[in-house]
Amino acid sequence: MLTIHRVQGVRPYADHPREAETEHGHALVVDSSRIAAIGPYEELLAQYGDRARVRTWDGILTPGRYEPDAPALLDDTYWPDPREADVLGTAPLTGDALAALDLTGTRWAGSARRGLQRLLASGTTALAGPFRRPEVLTAAERSGIRRLAVAPERPLSRSLTPSGAADFAVYAPDGGCLVTVLGGRLVHRAR
């Protein structure tokens, strides 16, 4: 199925300043898991509109965030279950607070899923690795988020290009993430 993502603008390169290189009035077309086209919304609507659904987001579409600290955030941090809030609170636990917990593999798996949900909610579309804990690796693989074996020495140059993977995020004018898409699938939507 084709989807046209109508936004305020498209910033095709992740490593450019927010307003630089933003194509206002542009949209992006997704065909399954790939980007089919990027261009002025009216032109894309004329070309694809009869066979595509249109999703409208009030923000700027970008390649999304790359999280180089993913191993620390997922392997070395416990993200409490909301049902544990009365005992552990709601903030992520590290250091001595983490060491005091006797965590099973099942609890680590739940923590990894909750940590990944927070990363997706911030517009993260790619992670550094590797991960030490098998539960974290499994959760990352199941999420569909792109993983790199190691953190690169320099920032990644990520861009949105036709035929490229449909991994992107849409950010509101205040900077909050409205939507995260991985492989053409909507994996986060702000309420």
Secondary structure, 3 states (H helix, E strand, C coil): CEEEEECCEECCECCCCCCCCCEECEEEEEECCEEEEEEEHHHHHHHHHHHEEEEECCCEEECCEEECCHHHHHCCCECCCHHHHHHHCCCCECHHHHHCCCCCHHHHHHHHHHHHHHHHHCCEEEECCCCCCHHHHHHHHHHCCEECCCCCCCCCCCECCCCCECCEEEECCCCCEEEEEECCEEEEECC
